[in-house]
Amino acid sequence: METVAACAATGGAHLRGHVTLPPSPDWRSAFPSLGQRVNGHPLVYLDTAATALRPTPVIDALVRFYRGDNANPSAGLHTLARRAHAEMEGARAIVARFIGARDPLEVSFTRGTTEGLNLVATAWGDANVREGDEIVIGMAEHASNMLPWRYLARRTGARVVTFGVADDGLPLLDDLTRKVTARTRVVAFSHVSNVLGMINPAREMCAIARGPGRIVVIDGAQSVPHLADDVGDLGCDFLAFSSHKMLGPMGVGALWGRRELLESMAPYQAGSNMAHDVDLTTEVLSEGGLKYSAGTPNAAGAIGLAAAIVFLEAIGRPAIATHEQAVTRHMLQRLGGLPGVRLLGAPDASRRIPVFAFVAEGRTPTDLVRALDAEGIAIRAGDLASLPLLQRYGVRAAARASCYLYTTTDDVDRFADALTRAMRA
Ligand SMILES: Cc1ncc(COP(=O)(O)O)c(C=O)c1O
């Protein structure tokens, strides 16, 4: 019988064989949706922070699974079931390697960042957080890294305490240091803000936050796609992220957790697969991350996520970083030259991923979305699920342009020119 360890040992080599290298340096040709016109114009897609585009190898991986392996994964049954199992466990190994985890069993497939954070808040929080305890989060958090902790606090009688953000958008480390006390059970923060794109000093923050009887949780929704966080280096206890923000399919993501914590926590949901030998009164729980995956898994999603990782690795983190830095510098220069446009966060390319929230004098963020959409340019606007952070900057809504490896400086120019026209109209 194939075991998780045996599948993991291949490192998902079978999957790598199916993912062809993008025709370097033209990565854009791998993204079919970029070929379309929107409202009569070639699409400029600047909404990656909400969800990224998918390259052909990821779409092919999903189609291949459903056309070929299409079986409920099982290690010891018929050929298709074994193949599906091997592909899925290979995917787990690829995810684990990508984030520097020592053991694939430290990775649990989830529906995304939101589910990963809820899983920790429920499975660890309900058992370990008591009345009078404190949960420390940043004021810059996305709603998905606020509400699971707020609900945990309501269930247990604990209190959520927030640490602040400086004008440049970076966390106030003094404030974090003050807020972490003997009462703190959880410290949760994002490595990169979905609004500001600022890269928080996550390793330093983990060092401040760590302590006995306490967990440190990182929301990696915006960082894993751009920085490929290394859990060994960060020093956190849990890292949650989403596939769809890193070229993979929607509806799947991963939670990494320290093995000893995963073993000690109660299951998040109960059902098939998270346990075996289930009789009328007893059951044997599955190991590590498998314990948190009740029911039939999103096998195609997990395989698609792994295909996205293989694609990212084929291009290489240094090449992506160099490209993103060039796009970021160009965007900062163009936005900086637009009178009436206020960028949120520091205009410092070296501390950012290419995500830019801004407000424009005399134009609501929704006005801007409409004006740009008419020219085939997709941006996002609203409270960006981060209202407390926007309020910190004196606004309740902002527009956001967000880029990835497929964004060009020409895209940035088309965006900035259209924004200039929208401001004049
Ligand atoms: C920083 C951050 N955290 C959490 C989430 C939630 O991710 P998902 O909706 O994929 O669960 C997002 C999504 O925008 C995000 O940007």
The ligand as a Gaussian input file, in Angstrom:
#p B3LYP/6-31G(d) Opt

LIG

0 1
 C       -4.410000      39.209000       3.715000
 C       -5.574000      38.298000       3.408000
 N       -5.979000      37.426000       4.332000
 C       -6.987000      36.571000       4.116000
 C       -7.663000      36.574000       2.922000
 C       -8.761000      35.586000       2.709000
 O       -8.401000      34.684000       1.703000
 P       -9.451000      33.646000       1.102000
 O      -10.640000      34.476000       0.702000
 O       -8.758000      33.047000      -0.070000
 O       -9.774000      32.686000       2.167000
 C       -7.299000      37.474000       1.926000
 C       -8.048000      37.551000       0.670000
 O       -8.148000      38.587000       0.043000
 C       -6.216000      38.358000       2.172000
 O       -5.806000      39.232000       1.247000

